[in-house]
Amino acid sequence: MSADPAPPGGRPAAGGRLLPDLVLTPTGWQAGQAVRLAGGRIAAVEPAGARRPDDVALPARALLPGTVNSHCHAFQSLLRGLGDDLDFAGWRDRVLYPFSGRLDRAGLALGAAFAFAEMLLHGVTACVDFFYVQDGGNENAEAVIGAARETGIRLVMARAMYDWEGAPARYRETPAEAARRVRALADAHRHDPTVVVQPAPHSPHGASPAMIRAGWEVAEALETVFHIHVAEGRYEGERTLREHGATPVRYLDRLGVLGARTVAVHCVWLDEEEVDLMGARGAALAYCPSSNMFLGDGITRLPEMLRAGVRAGLGTDGGCTNNRLSVFEEMRMCALLQRVRLLDGAALDAGLAFGLGTRSAATMLGLDAGEIAPGRLADLVAIDLAHPSLHPRTDLLRSVVHAMSHQAVTDVWVHGRRVVDGGRLTTVALDGLLERVRALTRDWKL
């Protein structure tokens, strides 16, 4: 992504230095360091020395890389609470399809801004929005991009490609239309420093073979990542086997779309051969542990996938199938879920979980983020070392993963811009945003 110092629609990226008590660098915690910002990136991590006029003092704070949400459907936060006790099919047919039909372009933008604001307050600095309510064009996606700019989050617009005839008409396009529109949207934002567009055929059941191939060809042409839901529920494997004669991962491989560009979302129901095949092809996983639990889908075999060479990042999924939007929470959930699945308290340690929500997720998405080091994007989170959830002070990183409350997140920078200051958003008026959400959803009931 470009290091352009002035994000369109936002304030110029800030320079100067941040002076926290502790900085989490790739080599561990360091004290007495300043993090110098310039042009939306980290220019240096250097000894603090004498104070300078443009320094930002962060007493009793630790500075961490911002977290990366590798899979979400942002507008779905407006549907939170409507289908909490339904399985996937019930949630889709009784909540998602009918209630998304009530959202015009302004409603979709409001839902996105609502989700992005919550994420920023929880320390998410970059988000993949897998967006599929297209209405036959790119205008809705542009509205979501506008919401990202307004709130200040870094956005990966996973522009969905959907042609299953059972989906609402406003989701559907032909492969040619979808490919042309994804290319146009990517071209329109190729110089945006905080927005990147990537193709996202919905799934083996939501996208035809032609649509999946069209998405892969766009990814190859744009030299970017390719997102697709894979084997989220047991039903998908059964259906793909019935309709295409292969389980989902084998089917994608047969289509020639399983490779280093692939970010496969969920991957709950894979057999051992499919796990190995993903590793051999260099594919990546967007793992959403809370959502998989919430919908009763099952447990992704994450340690086995990592051992097979599958790259991975953590995601929240939509705000109505989780129902929280915190990657710090997903770090804890992924570690605990694998421990209980394997009956092994050492199955997935805190350092690995933290990496999955930061550096690993950023890398698989093609973002220069996820760690505090020179040249990386200035996407940063400060936490309050005095917060009770971080006491006693034994191992701070383990406490961040396993104990930290979201209330300990005090400040957030995206592309060098301070978007949360002392626990308050600097970009949008949260009270006004929530009032608009209440007004829109006041009469929504199943």
N, C-alpha and C positions, 0 to 999 in steps of 0.2 A: 504494500500500500504506500501511497505517496506520503512524504513528510511535509506537505504543504502546510505552512504555519497558520493559515486562516481558514478553518472549516466553514463551508458555505452556510449561511444562516446562523452562525454562532459567533461568539467573541473570539478574537485571536488566541491561539494557543499560548499559554503563559510560559515565560522563562523564569529565571531566578533559581533559588535553591530551597530545598525542603530540609529541615533540621529536626528529625525525630530522635527519640532516645535510642531506638534500635532500628536497624534496617535488615530485612531478610534478603540476603544476596544468594547467588548460586552456591557459595561456599559456606553459608550459614549466617547466623545472626551476627551483626557487627554494631558496635557502639561508637559514638564520636564521629559519625560519617554524615556528610551532606550529599543529597541527591540533587544534582544540577539538571535542570530541564531547559530544552531549547527546541523550538520548531515542532513541538508535539512529541518529542522523544527524550529519552534519558541521555544527556550529554556526558555525564560522568557520575561516578560514585567515588567521593574523594574525602580526605580528612576535612573536618568542618573548619578548623582554624578560627580566625577572627570573624565575628559577625559582619555581614554586609547589609547594605540598606534594603536590598530586595529579598533577603532571606525570609522564609516562612517558618517561624519557630513552632514546633509540635511537641511541647513538653508532655512527658508521661504518655507518649504515643509510640507505637511500633508501626513501621511502614512495610506493607506487604504488596506483592503484585496483585492487581485486580483479578477477580475471578472471571471465568469465561463460561457462559451458559451455551453449551454446544447444541442445544435443541429446545425450542419453545414454539408455541403458537400464541403470540402476544394477545390478540384480541379476545382469546378465550377467557382471560381474567374476568371479563364481564359476566361470564356464565358460572362463576364460582358459587358453589353451594346448591346448584340446581339438580345435579345428578350424582350426588355423593355416594349413594348406595346402589348404583347400577353397574352391571358389567359393561364391557366395551360396546357391545351391540346396542344395548339399551341406552347407554349414554349417547352414542352416535345418533340413533334414530329418534330419541325423545328429547334430547337436549341440543346437541351440536347442530344438526341439520335445521330444525325448526327455529331455534333462537338466532342462529347466524343469519337466517333470512330476514330478521327484523333490523339488521344493521345496515344502514346506508354508509356511504364513504366517510362521513363525519363520525359515525358511530364506530367504525373500524379504527379510525385514527385515534378516537378517544380511548378505546380499549387498549390500543398499543401504548399510548402515552401513560395510561394507568399502570400497565405492566412494567414498562421501562422505569417509571418512577420508583415502584416498589423494588425492582432489581437494584437500582443504584443505591437506595437506602440500605440494602443488604450486601453491598460490596461487589455487585456484578458490574463490570466495566465494559464487557462485550457480550452481545447476544446474537444467536442465530434465530431469526424469526422465519420459520417454515410456513410461508403464507400462501393460502390457496383460494381466497374469495376474490376472483379476478374480474368478474363481470365483463368478460370479453375484451380486456385491455390491461394497461399498466397503471391506470389512474389510482386504483385502490392501493396498489403497492407503493406508489409515489406518496400517498397520504400517510402510510406507515413510515416511510423514510422521513417524511416531514416531522412526524411525531418523535422519531429518534433524534433528529437534529434539535428539536425543541427541548427535549428533556436532557440531551447531552450524552446519551449512551452511544457506544460504538456498535454499529449494526452490520451483521451479515444477513442480507436479504436472500434467503433460500427461496427463490421464486418458484412456487410449485407448478407442476405440470400434471393435469388430472383429466382423464377422459372416461372413467368408469360410468356407465350409463345409469347406475343406481344412485349416483351423487346428485345433489341439486344442480340445476342448469347453470347457475352462476359460477360454479366451480369448474365447469367443463370447457375444454377447448379441443381442437384437433391438434395432432402432433406438429403440423406445419405452423399453425397459429402460435402455439406455445413456444416453439423454438424461435420463431421470429421475434416474439415479444420479449423473451428472456434476453436475447441478443441486444435488442433495442434498449432495454432497461440497463443492462450492463454497460452499454456504450454511453448512455446518458450520465452514468456515475463513475466512469473510469478514472476521473481526476479527483473524486471525493476522498479526502483523507480519512474519513470516519465511516464510510459506507462502502461495502463491496457486495456485488450481486453474484449469486451462484445458482445453477439450475438444480431443481429438486423434483424429479418425477415422484409422485406420491408414494407408491408402493407396488408390489407385484399384483395386488388386487385392485388398486385405484388407478393404475396406469397400464395401458396396453403395451405389448412388446414394442410396437412402433413408437409409442410415447417414451418408453424407457430408453430406447436406442437414440431417439432425438435428443433427450436430455444429455446422454453421454457424449454425443457428437458436439453439442454446444459446449460442454465442459472441456472437451479436447480443443476446440477452436479457441476458447477463451483462456485455456491453460489454467483452469481453476478446479475447485472441488465439486463433487456431484453428491447430493444428498438423496437418500431414499429410506423410507420405513421398511424394516425387514423383520419378519417373524416375531412380531410383537405378541401375538396371541397364538394359541395352538390352532385355532380355526384357520389362520392364514396358511400355515404349512399344509394342512389338509386340503384347503381350497386350491393352492398353487399346484400341489401334486395331482389333484383331480383335473385341473384345467390345462396344465402345461406339462404334466408328466415328470415333474421334478420338484424337490423341495426348494424353498426360496433362494438360498445361497447358490445351490447348483443351477437353478434357473437363471439367476443373474450371470453366473459364470458362462453358461451356455449362450447367453445373449452377448457376451463379450464386454460386459460393463462392471466386472468385478476386478478392481485394480487399485493402484495407489491413489487415484482420485476419489475413490468411493468412501463416503461416510455413511455407513449403515446404521440406522437408528433402531435401538432396542435389542434386537438379536437375542430374544429370550429363548426361542425354541430351535436351537441348533444341535445337530448331532456332532460327534467327535470329528468326523471327516469334514463337516462344514467349518468347524472351528479351524482345523488345520488348513483348509482351503483358503479361508480369509487371510490367515497369516502368510501363506505362500504367495498370495496375490498382492500383499502389501496393503490390504484394505484397513479402514479405521472404523471404530465403533463410537457412536454417541450414546452413552449409557445413562438411562433415566431411572434410577432405582426406586425413588418414591412413587413415581407414576406407575411403574410396573406393579408395585405393591398395592397402590390405591385401586387400580382396576382389576386386581386379582389375576394378572397375566402370568406371573411366575418370576423366576430369578435367572437373570443372565449369568452365564458361567464366566465371570470376568477374569479370575486368576488364570484359568485355563487358556482364555483367549490371549491374555498378555504373554503367557509363556509361549504361545504359538507365534508370537510376533505381531499380533494385532495392536495397532495404535489405538488410543482411547481418550475420550474426554467425557466430562459429566454434563448432563442437562437436566432441566427441571420438567420438561414437557409443558403443556398448557396449564394455565392457572386454575383450570377447573378439573384437572386430573392429577392433583398433587397434594394440597392446593396452595403450596408456598412457592416462592420464587427466589430461593437462596441456594447458591452453589456451595456455600459453607455447610448448609444443611445436607446437601447431596454427598459431600465428602464423608460426613458422619454416617449417613444411611448406607452408602456403598460398602464402607468398612464393616459395619455391624451386620448387614445382610449376608455378606460373604462368610463372616465368622459363624453365623447360625446355620447357614446352608452346609458348611463343611465341618461343623462342630470343632472348630479350631480357632482359638482366640488370637492366633498369630497369622491368620489367613491373609490379611491385607492391612499393612501398617499405616500409621498416620501420614508419614512422609509420602508414601505412594498415593494415598487418597488426595493429599494436598496438590501433588503434581498433576493428578488427573483433572483437577478443577482449575488449573492455571496453565503451566507451561505446555503440558501434553495436549490439552484442548486447543490452545492457541496454535501450536505447531501444525496439528492436523487440519486446521482451517486456513492455514497460510498467513497467519497474523504474527507480526514480530512483537509479540506480547508474552505475558505470563511469567516474567522474571525481571528482577531489578538489576539491570546490567547496561553498560553503555551501548547505545544504538537501538535499544528496545523502545517500543512505544511507551509513552508516559501515561500508562493506565495503572493507577495506584490506589491503595486503600490504607488508611490509618486507623488503628484500633486503640482503644483506651486501656492502657496497662493497669489502670486503677480499678477497672470493672471487676465486680466480685466473681464473675464467671471465669476470669483468668487467674484466680487465686486458688490454692497457694501457688507460688511461682516455682514450679518444678521443671517441666519441659514445656516451653511456651508453644512450640509448634503442635505438640499433641493436644494441648489445651485449646488451641484454635480449632482443631478438627473435631475434638470430642466434647468440648465443654462450652465454647464461647457462645454467648447470646448475641443475637443480631444487634442488640442495643450497644454493644461494644464498638460497632463500626461508627466512627465519628466523621471521617472526611474521605472524599473520593475525588480522584482526578481522572479525566478521560482526555487523552491527547493533550495533556498538560493543563487542561482547563479544570478548575475546581468546581465540581458540580454538586458536591455535598460538603457543607461547611458546618462543623459542630452539630451534626445530625440533622441538618435542614437542607433541603434542596435549594440551590441557588438559581436554578434555571426556570422552574415553573412554580406557581403558587399551588401547593398541595391541597389546601382547603378548597380552593376553587375547582380543582380537578376532581376531587372526591364528590363535591356537590353535583357536578355534571354527571358523574357516574350514578349517583343516587337518583337523580332526576330521570335518567334514561331507563334504569332497571327497576324503578319503584314498583311496577305492577307485574313483574315477571314471576310466574309460578308455573310449576308442572301441572 
